[in-house]
């Protein structure tokens, strides 16, 4: 019978006393490095004693057996309450048979001494084999360390067994490690900015550092970052020490291996200035900013390494394709950057002394969705942080920023801008929420991270993989002034970092300064202000009102005022809820949001003529218009405005209304007044005239004849029968853009056709035929819906059909042919789908059922 | 012990929750659900496409209570969730055999 290990009985109290001593030292300010080393020495010493004693009791010399430390314990980073990863290594199967029973007894004794043991047994031969489904074991083996027993086995393992097999498994392990790392980072939303981060596993946690060490080791890099003296490695060492201090603190506080830095423990850590040498007092939010700074260091280094390794795995074919693209772009535009391996790389660093080149590169990223490489970011950061390098054009202008914000992938540019500090340089208001933790039961991320995520959720709508975004994709694709929406998202929560009771008020104050500095127009500022002020309204309506009650929709429509705002507010709300945490936007909420959007959108298009302006009730508006048109009499302005649908006010600013009024006053001299203005990548034509048959068709026809693609249009009439049509069109052949002298000829052409001085058919000949010959990319089925219920005076006709050149002219002509008068028209396009709503009358009444049937037949024949 | 399950209008949820907290009810489980009873769905046309909203959004509350509290809770829900229109929802009552607090393994009403 085996002798019991009686000499170990004293070891328990000794271990406990040692642990108490180490804890006391840690609480007294000892570094994490010292703490981990001492815990490791305690474990080593205890294990060696137990190992020796158990062998002695068994009467064995332990020949053919050795004990190794693996993983964190192997690399001498043993945290309080962490597992001891141990490997019993047998020289052969005979030794395994003899010593395997020792493992359970050994583990039990160590458990009794207060150690958490995680042990495994392998023969030398088994260590040679690659376990394809157990990469974690092979990775833990990279940190192996001899603890006790027959050292010759360990030497053999190193020199003969693993030296050969590690070379073979290197590629396998590197691939697996990259996969595991990607999965781990994705589990935490690929961001370091969690409100209650896991300091071990989350991005920026200690696992990032260890993964980087393993990757470098597997990639055969000789440089050991643990001892490298360069500046970056000093940052790394500081970050590892800071995070290790937190992890020790968490384990001690929880009395278990729990790595979540909760709000309560953040406050305690800040109170004792954990990991900080200076004696400055910091509140929890300030202390967490230090955490995020260190986490960013570790995460950035890991990602840069992963990116470099990923680049080398691109196929030869892809490299050749990329090289061709690069060669073309290099020679054609002389840019200081180019795309390489699906990343934007700097090709001429000196050029980046001009900040405009940096903005140009960021705009390219926002336009194409191709991100900047980490090396490019590092180069830009170097230039930005070395004031001795002369820099030019430091200030960004609103048009340049607007281009970045209004592109398809604004988040692809905003991420590096935030990492580089450029975003705060451009929008200092954003600083108040930089890495800001606001305690909240629902939010998972810091406020800046939440804001950037809202924008990324929107850009993901371009090609949604998320079914929640299905309904919102068409809105994102067609929404106007995305730049203002994105600016609103950047600013909507900055008030959370300001000393105000209501964060919305703070965010609006921030907009004041930002708008002044960026020189936003009053209309642009008003739009961003609306979105910030009402950014919670749609969510509140969905959750606290009955959205199927028409009065809810009417009340909500009164807040939003027009379709364009509704689109922007819906997208903002979708993104704002989605970015709270991965589960916040449930299918239930997304559906409710969509239902409210549809109901409100339909309310706008079906209720226009219900609510008409009575100018005498609009004293404030009259005053604003008269401020812009001081020469006008009040009575004239009233006469002009009387009877326009209220939507007219919602889609035009007082300055625009004053301009319309000026045109109106010239109608006596020239019966057709036009104005053409360039707008965002398009033109806007405004036309005033007395109503006349087929007017809408005539204007649409001239635009088609000149090759203009109508994207949107409104047609309104006032009580005196003056028609005000607005057409937003894209100049497909850049005729007006490249030849400004053509603009007067274009306007004359419109006036001549409307005044019957020139026929339309000769102009259109050829143009429409060419358009019809083109095969559309997406087939849109035509649908015609009549609605007699939504308006008291008009029949509504909604037409959905394939968009094509001259479409509005054809529809307008068909309506005119059977004597239908257009009271209001709302024209919109969504990709290749035309969505037109007409308020129609015939002989000043709704269309009879017979007339509706006739019109249906005529239009079906026209649109076929 | 009884289980009270209430299916209510989402718009009434905040009021119902506040009223329940006011009478001392602290443990409520809330689920976003969809369904219909007599308040069938409706059809909505948006941009030429017809969307049928046949399953309407509702909120389901689940509360486990001591028998003595049931009447008061039901009365509170009725008072705050009722609008008088079709679609206000329903309340279901069922008996509960036992309850166990995981933290300390307490059982019965004291575990509520």
Interface residues (C-beta under 8 A of the other chain):
Chain A: X542 X543 X544 X545 X546 X547 X548 X586 X588 X589 X591 X592 X595 X598 X599 X601 X602 X783 X785 X798 X800 X830 X833 X835
Chain B: X9 X10 X11 X13 X14 X32 X33 X34 X42 X44 X45 X46 X47 X48 X49 X51 X53 X56 X57 X83 X87
